[in-house]
Amino acid sequence: MSGCDDKFRGCSERVHVAFAAAGPDQTRRALMLAALAAGACLATTRPLAAEDERPGSDDRPKAKDLLVFSDGDRQGDVIKPDDLALGGPPVHAWPRDPKSAVIRDGSRLNEIILVKLDPNDFDEETRSFAADNILAYSAICTHAGCSVTEWAKATNADGNVFKCPCHNSEFDPRHGAEIVFGPAPRRLPALPLAIVDGALVISGPFTRKVGVLSAG
C-alpha cells in the first residue's frame, strides 16, 4: 500500500500548493484550483487500485508464462518468434499468466528485453537458454536500476549491445549480457525460453537476482 500512500500524500501536497498559489484574498479561485488538483490525483490513483485487483500481476516470471508486448500498437499481444527481426531491434515484454491471462506488469523487476541474434555468435551458456535464436534478459540495469532501453553500437567492440541510458553501461547479449562498458557491477540476468504452440514461453526463472543488489 506504500505506493497508494505516496500518491495520496502527493495529492495533499498539490492541494496545499493550489491554495498557496491562489493567495489569501482569492478563496473561490483557491477552491477551484484545489478541486482540480484533487481530481487529477484521483485519476492517477485509479490504476493503482485496479492493480491491486489483479492477483499475480507483481509475481516474478514463472515457467510456462507467455511473453507479450509491453508497449506500442501491439501492447498486450502474445509475442511469436517471427515478431523479432534477426539482429534487432530488441522487443520489450512482460510475462503473462497462461491461465488467468494476468500480465505481470505490477513490478518493474518483471521488465524483459528480447533480441534475436546469429547463434554462431553465442557462447555455450548463452545458447542453452535461447529459443529459435531469441534471447531474453532482465531490462533492469544492475547499476542503478534504470530501464535498459537502447540498442547501440558497442563502445569498444563491433556490433550492437544493450545500453542503459542513465550511466552508459553496456551489456553483450551474445555472451550472457556480460558487461562490456560502464559502471554496472553485474551482467543482466537471463531468462530461459522455449517455443510452445508457436509462441515464446518462459521455461525457467531468471538465472540470477534481478536489479540492484543491496549492500551487505
mmCIF file of the C-alpha atoms, coordinates in Angstrom:
data_MODEL
# 
_entry.id   MODEL 
# 
loop_
_atom_site.group_PDB 
_atom_site.id 
_atom_site.type_symbol 
_atom_site.label_atom_id 
_atom_site.label_alt_id 
_atom_site.label_comp_id 
_atom_site.label_asym_id 
_atom_site.label_entity_id 
_atom_site.label_seq_id 
_atom_site.pdbx_PDB_ins_code 
_atom_site.Cartn_x 
_atom_site.Cartn_y 
_atom_site.Cartn_z 
_atom_site.occupancy 
_atom_site.B_iso_or_equiv 
_atom_site.pdbx_formal_charge 
_atom_site.auth_seq_id 
_atom_site.auth_comp_id 
_atom_site.auth_asym_id 
_atom_site.auth_atom_id 
_atom_site.pdbx_PDB_model_num 
ATOM 1   C CA . MET A 1 1   ? 0.000   0.000   0.000   1.00 0.00 ? 1   MET A CA 1 
ATOM 2   C CA . SER A 1 2   ? 3.045   2.307   0.167   1.00 0.00 ? 2   SER A CA 1 
ATOM 3   C CA . GLY A 1 3   ? 2.528   3.277   -3.482  1.00 0.00 ? 3   GLY A CA 1 
ATOM 4   C CA . CYS A 1 4   ? -1.039  4.354   -2.720  1.00 0.00 ? 4   CYS A CA 1 
ATOM 5   C CA . ASP A 1 5   ? 0.107   6.241   0.371   1.00 0.00 ? 5   ASP A CA 1 
ATOM 6   C CA . ASP A 1 6   ? 2.663   8.096   -1.725  1.00 0.00 ? 6   ASP A CA 1 
ATOM 7   C CA . LYS A 1 7   ? 0.011   9.005   -4.284  1.00 0.00 ? 7   LYS A CA 1 
ATOM 8   C CA . PHE A 1 8   ? -2.384  10.386  -1.668  1.00 0.00 ? 8   PHE A CA 1 
ATOM 9   C CA . ARG A 1 9   ? 0.448   12.224  0.046   1.00 0.00 ? 9   ARG A CA 1 
ATOM 10  C CA . GLY A 1 10  ? 1.243   13.779  -3.319  1.00 0.00 ? 10  GLY A CA 1 
ATOM 11  C CA . CYS A 1 11  ? -2.436  14.768  -3.720  1.00 0.00 ? 11  CYS A CA 1 
ATOM 12  C CA . SER A 1 12  ? -2.399  16.534  -0.359  1.00 0.00 ? 12  SER A CA 1 
ATOM 13  C CA . GLU A 1 13  ? 0.724   18.427  -1.322  1.00 0.00 ? 13  GLU A CA 1 
ATOM 14  C CA . ARG A 1 14  ? -0.810  19.544  -4.630  1.00 0.00 ? 14  ARG A CA 1 
ATOM 15  C CA . VAL A 1 15  ? -3.950  20.822  -2.896  1.00 0.00 ? 15  VAL A CA 1 
ATOM 16  C CA . HIS A 1 16  ? -1.790  22.766  -0.438  1.00 0.00 ? 16  HIS A CA 1 
ATOM 17  C CA . VAL A 1 17  ? 0.177   24.273  -3.337  1.00 0.00 ? 17  VAL A CA 1 
ATOM 18  C CA . ALA A 1 18  ? -3.073  25.225  -5.091  1.00 0.00 ? 18  ALA A CA 1 
ATOM 19  C CA . PHE A 1 19  ? -4.246  27.222  -2.068  1.00 0.00 ? 19  PHE A CA 1 
ATOM 20  C CA . ALA A 1 20  ? -0.853  28.864  -1.634  1.00 0.00 ? 20  ALA A CA 1 
ATOM 21  C CA . ALA A 1 21  ? -0.692  29.846  -5.312  1.00 0.00 ? 21  ALA A CA 1 
ATOM 22  C CA . ALA A 1 22  ? -4.112  31.500  -5.187  1.00 0.00 ? 22  ALA A CA 1 
ATOM 23  C CA . GLY A 1 23  ? -3.281  33.827  -2.295  1.00 0.00 ? 23  GLY A CA 1 
ATOM 24  C CA . PRO A 1 24  ? -5.320  34.681  0.810   1.00 0.00 ? 24  PRO A CA 1 
ATOM 25  C CA . ASP A 1 25  ? -7.746  37.019  -0.984  1.00 0.00 ? 25  ASP A CA 1 
ATOM 26  C CA . GLN A 1 26  ? -8.817  34.605  -3.703  1.00 0.00 ? 26  GLN A CA 1 
ATOM 27  C CA . THR A 1 27  ? -10.807 31.974  -1.817  1.00 0.00 ? 27  THR A CA 1 
ATOM 28  C CA . ARG A 1 28  ? -13.041 30.995  -4.725  1.00 0.00 ? 28  ARG A CA 1 
ATOM 29  C CA . ARG A 1 29  ? -10.068 30.587  -7.054  1.00 0.00 ? 29  ARG A CA 1 
ATOM 30  C CA . ALA A 1 30  ? -8.249  28.600  -4.383  1.00 0.00 ? 30  ALA A CA 1 
ATOM 31  C CA . LEU A 1 31  ? -11.173 26.217  -4.042  1.00 0.00 ? 31  LEU A CA 1 
ATOM 32  C CA . MET A 1 32  ? -11.319 25.723  -7.806  1.00 0.00 ? 32  MET A CA 1 
ATOM 33  C CA . LEU A 1 33  ? -7.593  25.023  -8.005  1.00 0.00 ? 33  LEU A CA 1 
ATOM 34  C CA . ALA A 1 34  ? -7.802  22.601  -5.095  1.00 0.00 ? 34  ALA A CA 1 
ATOM 35  C CA . ALA A 1 35  ? -10.672 20.728  -6.724  1.00 0.00 ? 35  ALA A CA 1 
ATOM 36  C CA . LEU A 1 36  ? -8.738  20.416  -9.976  1.00 0.00 ? 36  LEU A CA 1 
ATOM 37  C CA . ALA A 1 37  ? -5.631  19.182  -8.154  1.00 0.00 ? 37  ALA A CA 1 
ATOM 38  C CA . ALA A 1 38  ? -7.599  16.623  -6.160  1.00 0.00 ? 38  ALA A CA 1 
ATOM 39  C CA . GLY A 1 39  ? -9.377  15.405  -9.304  1.00 0.00 ? 39  GLY A CA 1 
ATOM 40  C CA . ALA A 1 40  ? -6.085  14.919  -11.123 1.00 0.00 ? 40  ALA A CA 1 
ATOM 41  C CA . CYS A 1 41  ? -4.708  12.970  -8.186  1.00 0.00 ? 41  CYS A CA 1 
ATOM 42  C CA . LEU A 1 42  ? -7.714  10.690  -8.011  1.00 0.00 ? 42  LEU A CA 1 
ATOM 43  C CA . ALA A 1 43  ? -7.309  9.947   -11.691 1.00 0.00 ? 43  ALA A CA 1 
ATOM 44  C CA . THR A 1 44  ? -3.694  8.916   -11.174 1.00 0.00 ? 44  THR A CA 1 
ATOM 45  C CA . THR A 1 45  ? -4.511  6.675   -8.215  1.00 0.00 ? 45  THR A CA 1 
ATOM 46  C CA . ARG A 1 46  ? -7.171  4.645   -10.025 1.00 0.00 ? 46  ARG A CA 1 
ATOM 47  C CA . PRO A 1 47  ? -4.643  2.434   -11.870 1.00 0.00 ? 47  PRO A CA 1 
ATOM 48  C CA . LEU A 1 48  ? -3.076  1.537   -8.528  1.00 0.00 ? 48  LEU A CA 1 
ATOM 49  C CA . ALA A 1 49  ? -6.444  0.413   -7.203  1.00 0.00 ? 49  ALA A CA 1 
ATOM 50  C CA . ALA A 1 50  ? -7.000  -1.638  -10.351 1.00 0.00 ? 50  ALA A CA 1 
ATOM 51  C CA . GLU A 1 51  ? -3.516  -3.133  -9.926  1.00 0.00 ? 51  GLU A CA 1 
ATOM 52  C CA . ASP A 1 52  ? -4.498  -4.448  -6.502  1.00 0.00 ? 52  ASP A CA 1 
ATOM 53  C CA . GLU A 1 53  ? -7.430  -6.276  -8.104  1.00 0.00 ? 53  GLU A CA 1 
ATOM 54  C CA . ARG A 1 54  ? -5.154  -8.363  -10.338 1.00 0.00 ? 54  ARG A CA 1 
ATOM 55  C CA . PRO A 1 55  ? -3.642  -11.124 -8.200  1.00 0.00 ? 55  PRO A CA 1 
ATOM 56  C CA . GLY A 1 56  ? -0.337  -12.280 -9.617  1.00 0.00 ? 56  GLY A CA 1 
ATOM 57  C CA . SER A 1 57  ? 0.464   -9.077  -11.503 1.00 0.00 ? 57  SER A CA 1 
ATOM 58  C CA . ASP A 1 58  ? 3.585   -8.483  -9.407  1.00 0.00 ? 58  ASP A CA 1 
ATOM 59  C CA . ASP A 1 59  ? 4.674   -12.136 -9.205  1.00 0.00 ? 59  ASP A CA 1 
ATOM 60  C CA . ARG A 1 60  ? 8.051   -12.925 -10.758 1.00 0.00 ? 60  ARG A CA 1 
ATOM 61  C CA . PRO A 1 61  ? 8.040   -14.605 -14.207 1.00 0.00 ? 61  PRO A CA 1 
ATOM 62  C CA . LYS A 1 62  ? 7.152   -18.281 -13.974 1.00 0.00 ? 62  LYS A CA 1 
ATOM 63  C CA . ALA A 1 63  ? 7.737   -21.306 -16.189 1.00 0.00 ? 63  ALA A CA 1 
ATOM 64  C CA . LYS A 1 64  ? 5.037   -21.554 -18.902 1.00 0.00 ? 64  LYS A CA 1 
ATOM 65  C CA . ASP A 1 65  ? 4.294   -17.810 -18.775 1.00 0.00 ? 65  ASP A CA 1 
ATOM 66  C CA . LEU A 1 66  ? 3.760   -16.294 -22.207 1.00 0.00 ? 66  LEU A CA 1 
ATOM 67  C CA . LEU A 1 67  ? 5.517   -13.113 -23.283 1.00 0.00 ? 67  LEU A CA 1 
ATOM 68  C CA . VAL A 1 68  ? 3.543   -10.097 -24.506 1.00 0.00 ? 68  VAL A CA 1 
ATOM 69  C CA . PHE A 1 69  ? 4.496   -6.717  -25.975 1.00 0.00 ? 69  PHE A CA 1 
ATOM 70  C CA . SER A 1 70  ? 4.870   -4.128  -23.219 1.00 0.00 ? 70  SER A CA 1 
ATOM 71  C CA . ASP A 1 71  ? 4.155   -1.097  -25.394 1.00 0.00 ? 71  ASP A CA 1 
ATOM 72  C CA . GLY A 1 72  ? 3.368   0.131   -28.888 1.00 0.00 ? 72  GLY A CA 1 
ATOM 73  C CA . ASP A 1 73  ? 0.465   -0.690  -31.192 1.00 0.00 ? 73  ASP A CA 1 
ATOM 74  C CA . ARG A 1 74  ? 0.588   -4.358  -30.189 1.00 0.00 ? 74  ARG A CA 1 
ATOM 75  C CA . GLN A 1 75  ? 0.760   -3.826  -26.446 1.00 0.00 ? 75  GLN A CA 1 
ATOM 76  C CA . GLY A 1 76  ? -0.537  -6.936  -24.679 1.00 0.00 ? 76  GLY A CA 1 
ATOM 77  C CA . ASP A 1 77  ? -0.313  -9.188  -27.756 1.00 0.00 ? 77  ASP A CA 1 
ATOM 78  C CA . VAL A 1 78  ? 1.480   -12.525 -27.459 1.00 0.00 ? 78  VAL A CA 1 
ATOM 79  C CA . ILE A 1 79  ? 4.968   -12.411 -28.988 1.00 0.00 ? 79  ILE A CA 1 
ATOM 80  C CA . LYS A 1 80  ? 5.920   -15.015 -31.591 1.00 0.00 ? 80  LYS A CA 1 
ATOM 81  C CA . PRO A 1 81  ? 9.397   -15.768 -32.940 1.00 0.00 ? 81  PRO A CA 1 
ATOM 82  C CA . ASP A 1 82  ? 8.663   -14.096 -36.282 1.00 0.00 ? 82  ASP A CA 1 
ATOM 83  C CA . ASP A 1 83  ? 7.900   -10.841 -34.461 1.00 0.00 ? 83  ASP A CA 1 
ATOM 84  C CA . LEU A 1 84  ? 11.623  -10.345 -33.867 1.00 0.00 ? 84  LEU A CA 1 
ATOM 85  C CA . ALA A 1 85  ? 13.998  -9.404  -36.669 1.00 0.00 ? 85  ALA A CA 1 
ATOM 86  C CA . LEU A 1 86  ? 17.412  -11.075 -36.778 1.00 0.00 ? 86  LEU A CA 1 
ATOM 87  C CA . GLY A 1 87  ? 19.993  -8.614  -35.484 1.00 0.00 ? 87  GLY A CA 1 
ATOM 88  C CA . GLY A 1 88  ? 17.474  -6.410  -33.684 1.00 0.00 ? 88  GLY A CA 1 
ATOM 89  C CA . PRO A 1 89  ? 15.968  -4.141  -32.702 1.00 0.00 ? 89  PRO A CA 1 
ATOM 90  C CA . PRO A 1 90  ? 15.058  -5.667  -29.346 1.00 0.00 ? 90  PRO A CA 1 
ATOM 91  C CA . VAL A 1 91  ? 11.467  -6.020  -28.153 1.00 0.00 ? 91  VAL A CA 1 
ATOM 92  C CA . HIS A 1 92  ? 10.348  -5.133  -24.642 1.00 0.00 ? 92  HIS A CA 1 
ATOM 93  C CA . ALA A 1 93  ? 7.965   -7.555  -22.973 1.00 0.00 ? 93  ALA A CA 1 
ATOM 94  C CA . TRP A 1 94  ? 6.019   -8.547  -19.869 1.00 0.00 ? 94  TRP A CA 1 
ATOM 95  C CA . PRO A 1 95  ? 5.249   -12.103 -18.729 1.00 0.00 ? 95  PRO A CA 1 
ATOM 96  C CA . ARG A 1 96  ? 1.607   -13.174 -18.861 1.00 0.00 ? 96  ARG A CA 1 
ATOM 97  C CA . ASP A 1 97  ? -0.004  -15.911 -16.791 1.00 0.00 ? 97  ASP A CA 1 
ATOM 98  C CA . PRO A 1 98  ? -1.265  -18.507 -19.310 1.00 0.00 ? 98  PRO A CA 1 
ATOM 99  C CA . LYS A 1 99  ? -4.274  -19.461 -17.173 1.00 0.00 ? 99  LYS A CA 1 
ATOM 100 C CA . SER A 1 100 ? -5.556  -16.178 -15.743 1.00 0.00 ? 100 SER A CA 1 
ATOM 101 C CA . ALA A 1 101 ? -4.228  -14.004 -18.615 1.00 0.00 ? 101 ALA A CA 1 
ATOM 102 C CA . VAL A 1 102 ? -2.959  -11.545 -15.979 1.00 0.00 ? 102 VAL A CA 1 
ATOM 103 C CA . ILE A 1 103 ? 0.016   -9.579  -17.284 1.00 0.00 ? 103 ILE A CA 1 
ATOM 104 C CA . ARG A 1 104 ? 2.754   -9.435  -14.650 1.00 0.00 ? 104 ARG A CA 1 
ATOM 105 C CA . ASP A 1 105 ? 3.404   -5.710  -15.030 1.00 0.00 ? 105 ASP A CA 1 
ATOM 106 C CA . GLY A 1 106 ? 2.873   -4.851  -11.373 1.00 0.00 ? 106 GLY A CA 1 
ATOM 107 C CA . SER A 1 107 ? 6.627   -4.703  -10.761 1.00 0.00 ? 107 SER A CA 1 
ATOM 108 C CA . ARG A 1 108 ? 9.377   -3.059  -12.788 1.00 0.00 ? 108 ARG A CA 1 
ATOM 109 C CA . LEU A 1 109 ? 11.541  -6.042  -11.923 1.00 0.00 ? 109 LEU A CA 1 
ATOM 110 C CA . ASN A 1 110 ? 9.481   -8.048  -14.410 1.00 0.00 ? 110 ASN A CA 1 
ATOM 111 C CA . GLU A 1 111 ? 10.551  -5.936  -17.406 1.00 0.00 ? 111 GLU A CA 1 
ATOM 112 C CA . ILE A 1 112 ? 12.080  -8.163  -20.082 1.00 0.00 ? 112 ILE A CA 1 
ATOM 113 C CA . ILE A 1 113 ? 14.121  -7.347  -23.173 1.00 0.00 ? 113 ILE A CA 1 
ATOM 114 C CA . LEU A 1 114 ? 14.151  -9.792  -26.113 1.00 0.00 ? 114 LEU A CA 1 
ATOM 115 C CA . VAL A 1 115 ? 16.527  -9.905  -29.065 1.00 0.00 ? 115 VAL A CA 1 
ATOM 116 C CA . LYS A 1 116 ? 17.111  -12.316 -31.959 1.00 0.00 ? 116 LYS A CA 1 
ATOM 117 C CA . LEU A 1 117 ? 20.732  -12.800 -32.989 1.00 0.00 ? 117 LEU A CA 1 
ATOM 118 C CA . ASP A 1 118 ? 23.030  -15.033 -35.017 1.00 0.00 ? 118 ASP A CA 1 
ATOM 119 C CA . PRO A 1 119 ? 23.515  -18.171 -32.876 1.00 0.00 ? 119 PRO A CA 1 
ATOM 120 C CA . ASN A 1 120 ? 27.058  -18.573 -34.222 1.00 0.00 ? 120 ASN A CA 1 
ATOM 121 C CA . ASP A 1 121 ? 27.953  -15.603 -32.048 1.00 0.00 ? 121 ASP A CA 1 
ATOM 122 C CA . PHE A 1 122 ? 26.608  -17.164 -28.828 1.00 0.00 ? 122 PHE A CA 1 
ATOM 123 C CA . ASP A 1 123 ? 28.821  -18.760 -26.230 1.00 0.00 ? 123 ASP A CA 1 
ATOM 124 C CA . GLU A 1 124 ? 27.743  -22.181 -24.978 1.00 0.00 ? 124 GLU A CA 1 
ATOM 125 C CA . GLU A 1 125 ? 25.984  -20.986 -21.834 1.00 0.00 ? 125 GLU A CA 1 
ATOM 126 C CA . THR A 1 126 ? 24.040  -18.337 -23.713 1.00 0.00 ? 126 THR A CA 1 
ATOM 127 C CA . ARG A 1 127 ? 22.932  -20.852 -26.340 1.00 0.00 ? 127 ARG A CA 1 
ATOM 128 C CA . SER A 1 128 ? 21.463  -23.042 -23.580 1.00 0.00 ? 128 SER A CA 1 
ATOM 129 C CA . PHE A 1 129 ? 18.733  -20.555 -22.636 1.00 0.00 ? 129 PHE A CA 1 
ATOM 130 C CA . ALA A 1 130 ? 17.900  -19.330 -26.155 1.00 0.00 ? 130 ALA A CA 1 
ATOM 131 C CA . ALA A 1 131 ? 14.910  -20.413 -28.253 1.00 0.00 ? 131 ALA A CA 1 
ATOM 132 C CA . ASP A 1 132 ? 14.929  -20.028 -32.032 1.00 0.00 ? 132 ASP A CA 1 
ATOM 133 C CA . ASN A 1 133 ? 17.973  -17.759 -31.625 1.00 0.00 ? 133 ASN A CA 1 
ATOM 134 C CA . ILE A 1 134 ? 15.976  -15.453 -29.345 1.00 0.00 ? 134 ILE A CA 1 
ATOM 135 C CA . LEU A 1 135 ? 17.411  -14.344 -26.011 1.00 0.00 ? 135 LEU A CA 1 
ATOM 136 C CA . ALA A 1 136 ? 15.594  -12.845 -23.035 1.00 0.00 ? 136 ALA A CA 1 
ATOM 137 C CA . TYR A 1 137 ? 17.146  -10.751 -20.290 1.00 0.00 ? 137 TYR A CA 1 
ATOM 138 C CA . SER A 1 138 ? 16.027  -8.558  -17.438 1.00 0.00 ? 138 SER A CA 1 
ATOM 139 C CA . ALA A 1 139 ? 15.629  -4.977  -18.657 1.00 0.00 ? 139 ALA A CA 1 
ATOM 140 C CA . ILE A 1 140 ? 16.670  -3.562  -15.260 1.00 0.00 ? 140 ILE A CA 1 
ATOM 141 C CA . CYS A 1 141 ? 20.239  -2.279  -15.111 1.00 0.00 ? 141 CYS A CA 1 
ATOM 142 C CA . THR A 1 142 ? 22.273  -3.747  -12.264 1.00 0.00 ? 142 THR A CA 1 
ATOM 143 C CA . HIS A 1 143 ? 23.955  -0.404  -11.559 1.00 0.00 ? 143 HIS A CA 1 
ATOM 144 C CA . ALA A 1 144 ? 21.176  1.982   -10.509 1.00 0.00 ? 144 ALA A CA 1 
ATOM 145 C CA . GLY A 1 145 ? 18.023  0.146   -11.532 1.00 0.00 ? 145 GLY A CA 1 
ATOM 146 C CA . CYS A 1 146 ? 17.245  2.159   -14.668 1.00 0.00 ? 146 CYS A CA 1 
ATOM 147 C CA . SER A 1 147 ? 15.490  0.522   -17.618 1.00 0.00 ? 147 SER A CA 1 
ATOM 148 C CA . VAL A 1 148 ? 17.852  -0.705  -20.315 1.00 0.00 ? 148 VAL A CA 1 
ATOM 149 C CA . THR A 1 149 ? 16.234  0.745   -23.429 1.00 0.00 ? 149 THR A CA 1 
ATOM 150 C CA . GLU A 1 150 ? 18.936  1.326   -26.051 1.00 0.00 ? 150 GLU A CA 1 
ATOM 151 C CA . TRP A 1 151 ? 20.328  -0.928  -28.764 1.00 0.00 ? 151 TRP A CA 1 
ATOM 152 C CA . ALA A 1 152 ? 23.539  0.797   -29.809 1.00 0.00 ? 152 ALA A CA 1 
ATOM 153 C CA . LYS A 1 153 ? 26.979  0.135   -31.245 1.00 0.00 ? 153 LYS A CA 1 
ATOM 154 C CA . ALA A 1 154 ? 29.367  -1.074  -28.577 1.00 0.00 ? 154 ALA A CA 1 
ATOM 155 C CA . THR A 1 155 ? 31.902  1.484   -27.398 1.00 0.00 ? 155 THR A CA 1 
ATOM 156 C CA . ASN A 1 156 ? 34.878  -0.874  -27.526 1.00 0.00 ? 156 ASN A CA 1 
ATOM 157 C CA . ALA A 1 157 ? 33.795  -3.572  -29.973 1.00 0.00 ? 157 ALA A CA 1 
ATOM 158 C CA . ASP A 1 158 ? 31.882  -4.281  -33.155 1.00 0.00 ? 158 ASP A CA 1 
ATOM 159 C CA . GLY A 1 159 ? 28.169  -4.946  -33.164 1.00 0.00 ? 159 GLY A CA 1 
ATOM 160 C CA . ASN A 1 160 ? 25.276  -3.596  -31.153 1.00 0.00 ? 160 ASN A CA 1 
ATOM 161 C CA . VAL A 1 161 ? 24.737  -4.149  -27.439 1.00 0.00 ? 161 VAL A CA 1 
ATOM 162 C CA . PHE A 1 162 ? 22.129  -3.319  -24.827 1.00 0.00 ? 162 PHE A CA 1 
ATOM 163 C CA . LYS A 1 163 ? 22.845  0.111   -23.368 1.00 0.00 ? 163 LYS A CA 1 
ATOM 164 C CA . CYS A 1 164 ? 21.479  1.769   -20.252 1.00 0.00 ? 164 CYS A CA 1 
ATOM 165 C CA . PRO A 1 165 ? 20.825  5.483   -20.919 1.00 0.00 ? 165 PRO A CA 1 
ATOM 166 C CA . CYS A 1 166 ? 21.389  6.544   -17.309 1.00 0.00 ? 166 CYS A CA 1 
ATOM 167 C CA . HIS A 1 167 ? 25.122  5.867   -16.943 1.00 0.00 ? 167 HIS A CA 1 
ATOM 168 C CA . ASN A 1 168 ? 26.019  4.226   -20.277 1.00 0.00 ? 168 ASN A CA 1 
ATOM 169 C CA . SER A 1 169 ? 26.554  0.683   -19.047 1.00 0.00 ? 169 SER A CA 1 
ATOM 170 C CA . GLU A 1 170 ? 26.693  -1.768  -21.966 1.00 0.00 ? 170 GLU A CA 1 
ATOM 171 C CA . PHE A 1 171 ? 25.788  -5.462  -21.943 1.00 0.00 ? 171 PHE A CA 1 
ATOM 172 C CA . ASP A 1 172 ? 26.588  -8.004  -24.658 1.00 0.00 ? 172 ASP A CA 1 
ATOM 173 C CA . PRO A 1 173 ? 23.602  -10.353 -25.099 1.00 0.00 ? 173 PRO A CA 1 
ATOM 174 C CA . ARG A 1 174 ? 25.680  -12.815 -27.159 1.00 0.00 ? 174 ARG A CA 1 
ATOM 175 C CA . HIS A 1 175 ? 27.701  -13.649 -24.064 1.00 0.00 ? 175 HIS A CA 1 
ATOM 176 C CA . GLY A 1 176 ? 25.152  -13.778 -21.289 1.00 0.00 ? 176 GLY A CA 1 
ATOM 177 C CA . ALA A 1 177 ? 24.729  -9.973  -21.178 1.00 0.00 ? 177 ALA A CA 1 
ATOM 178 C CA . GLU A 1 178 ? 28.201  -9.571  -19.720 1.00 0.00 ? 178 GLU A CA 1 
ATOM 179 C CA . ILE A 1 179 ? 29.342  -6.006  -19.013 1.00 0.00 ? 179 ILE A CA 1 
ATOM 180 C CA . VAL A 1 180 ? 31.472  -4.582  -21.803 1.00 0.00 ? 180 VAL A CA 1 
ATOM 181 C CA . PHE A 1 181 ? 31.431  -0.926  -20.767 1.00 0.00 ? 181 PHE A CA 1 
ATOM 182 C CA . GLY A 1 182 ? 30.300  1.313   -17.916 1.00 0.00 ? 182 GLY A CA 1 
ATOM 183 C CA . PRO A 1 183 ? 29.824  1.116   -14.154 1.00 0.00 ? 183 PRO A CA 1 
ATOM 184 C CA . ALA A 1 184 ? 27.341  -1.776  -13.883 1.00 0.00 ? 184 ALA A CA 1 
ATOM 185 C CA . PRO A 1 185 ? 28.723  -4.327  -11.400 1.00 0.00 ? 185 PRO A CA 1 
ATOM 186 C CA . ARG A 1 186 ? 26.889  -7.399  -12.738 1.00 0.00 ? 186 ARG A CA 1 
ATOM 187 C CA . ARG A 1 187 ? 25.592  -8.774  -16.023 1.00 0.00 ? 187 ARG A CA 1 
ATOM 188 C CA . LEU A 1 188 ? 21.856  -8.744  -16.734 1.00 0.00 ? 188 LEU A CA 1 
ATOM 189 C CA . PRO A 1 189 ? 20.045  -11.868 -15.541 1.00 0.00 ? 189 PRO A CA 1 
ATOM 190 C CA . ALA A 1 190 ? 18.946  -14.146 -18.375 1.00 0.00 ? 190 ALA A CA 1 
ATOM 191 C CA . LEU A 1 191 ? 15.513  -15.747 -18.686 1.00 0.00 ? 191 LEU A CA 1 
ATOM 192 C CA . PRO A 1 192 ? 15.396  -19.218 -20.310 1.00 0.00 ? 192 PRO A CA 1 
ATOM 193 C CA . LEU A 1 193 ? 12.963  -19.529 -23.199 1.00 0.00 ? 193 LEU A CA 1 
ATOM 194 C CA . ALA A 1 194 ? 11.078  -22.199 -25.124 1.00 0.00 ? 194 ALA A CA 1 
ATOM 195 C CA . ILE A 1 195 ? 8.604   -22.177 -28.002 1.00 0.00 ? 195 ILE A CA 1 
ATOM 196 C CA . VAL A 1 196 ? 5.213   -23.759 -27.375 1.00 0.00 ? 196 VAL A CA 1 
ATOM 197 C CA . ASP A 1 197 ? 2.437   -23.764 -29.968 1.00 0.00 ? 197 ASP A CA 1 
ATOM 198 C CA . GLY A 1 198 ? 4.261   -21.122 -31.968 1.00 0.00 ? 198 GLY A CA 1 
ATOM 199 C CA . ALA A 1 199 ? 4.601   -18.654 -29.097 1.00 0.00 ? 199 ALA A CA 1 
ATOM 200 C CA . LEU A 1 200 ? 7.547   -17.662 -26.919 1.00 0.00 ? 200 LEU A CA 1 
ATOM 201 C CA . VAL A 1 201 ? 7.238   -19.138 -23.443 1.00 0.00 ? 201 VAL A CA 1 
ATOM 202 C CA . ILE A 1 202 ? 9.350   -18.799 -20.318 1.00 0.00 ? 202 ILE A CA 1 
ATOM 203 C CA . SER A 1 203 ? 10.932  -22.120 -19.373 1.00 0.00 ? 203 SER A CA 1 
ATOM 204 C CA . GLY A 1 204 ? 12.541  -21.219 -16.063 1.00 0.00 ? 204 GLY A CA 1 
ATOM 205 C CA . PRO A 1 205 ? 13.334  -18.432 -13.594 1.00 0.00 ? 205 PRO A CA 1 
ATOM 206 C CA . PHE A 1 206 ? 15.890  -15.666 -14.073 1.00 0.00 ? 206 PHE A CA 1 
ATOM 207 C CA . THR A 1 207 ? 19.416  -17.033 -13.885 1.00 0.00 ? 207 THR A CA 1 
ATOM 208 C CA . ARG A 1 208 ? 20.336  -14.614 -11.071 1.00 0.00 ? 208 ARG A CA 1 
ATOM 209 C CA . LYS A 1 209 ? 18.798  -11.929 -8.906  1.00 0.00 ? 209 LYS A CA 1 
ATOM 210 C CA . VAL A 1 210 ? 17.232  -9.053  -10.835 1.00 0.00 ? 210 VAL A CA 1 
ATOM 211 C CA . GLY A 1 211 ? 18.088  -5.385  -10.296 1.00 0.00 ? 211 GLY A CA 1 
ATOM 212 C CA . VAL A 1 212 ? 20.438  -3.694  -7.876  1.00 0.00 ? 212 VAL A CA 1 
ATOM 213 C CA . LEU A 1 213 ? 21.885  -5.749  -5.050  1.00 0.00 ? 213 LEU A CA 1 
ATOM 214 C CA . SER A 1 214 ? 21.644  -4.101  -1.651  1.00 0.00 ? 214 SER A CA 1 
ATOM 215 C CA . ALA A 1 215 ? 24.895  -3.546  0.243   1.00 0.00 ? 215 ALA A CA 1 
ATOM 216 C CA . GLY A 1 216 ? 25.806  -6.264  2.667   1.00 0.00 ? 216 GLY A CA 1 
# 
